[in-house]
Amino acid sequence: MKDIFPTFLLQIGINDVLSNGATTATSIAEGWDKQWVDLLQNDTINNLYGALTNLGVFFAVGTLLFFMLQWLRDVINSDYSRPISALIWPFVVVILLTNSGNGTVLSNLTLGVRNFLNTVNQQVVTTADANQTYQQALNMTVGEDIAGSLLRPCQSLTGEQQNQCFVKAKEKADTLWQEYRNLYGDKPWIDRLENKVNNITYNTASISENSFDSFLGSTVQVSIKNFLVSLQYAFQNLIEATMLLIAALGPLAVGGSLLPVAGKPIFAWLTGFLSVGISKISFNIIAVLTAAVIVNGPGQDINADPDLMWFIIFLGILAPIVSLFVAAAGGFAVFSAISNTASWVRERV
């Protein structure tokens, strides 16, 4: 039994992490905050963002030649409406790429947009997850895995040794049930898990061999669940890393915006940045709503015995795919809106 206790402590630690915020996305976003500030605001003359800003300035100088050729051609053709409105862009580029060492106007605006998206995401999650349904749904399946890891070694024992093994496992499981009650109150799904362990420990109810094996699960099933849970964490980290990458490439998009083309690179860059933010918000909405179905449905029935594997599969694979599709559609709509607005302004300036 000594080799079980470290596993139990490890699982308890995981549960503590899950209970710290409205969703795991919140703690992940906070973990990236320092990296965002270091990249976009601290010593931007010598860091990576400063180097990319210098490259953006180089692009701006290069594309300025094409810009001036187009501007002179319009003047020669007596088309004065476009040259007047186009003169705004060089000033915009200079303002955005001016580097003071503590961040550029572009980097400060980028960080502001990122903070705004995180605030909206937090408000959405907090409102939709007022009863911590997301953590409850995850801990429903995590609790089964913990109980299984505690009881599984007892299967190979017999007689009094097996009985003592079950009793010791129950004592450790009781610590987890109490922790769950401290977090979420007295919930039916907690009572259901506790009753299952008690029935196995004291043999107070007739439990079929299939039901017993199903509750204990297998190391393969637990490994798959852990992989899928880790997969959703990886997706949320990927979202943050992608947003940071797009933010870092902002100076290049601004520098290339002097090209005399209809679709400005800065619009495509802004669209990509907003699309990733939409993907993060979409994922959390899907996760919270799906968790609510479990907690408010079978989670309220003490006699229910739901198979929560589908929920883990949904979070680890399907929810990220759906959120990316939603982000792509939303990004296309944002890009069309920005392009149409720019065309409308250009025609009237």
Disulfide bonds with the S-S distance in Angstrom:
Cys154-Cys165 1.91
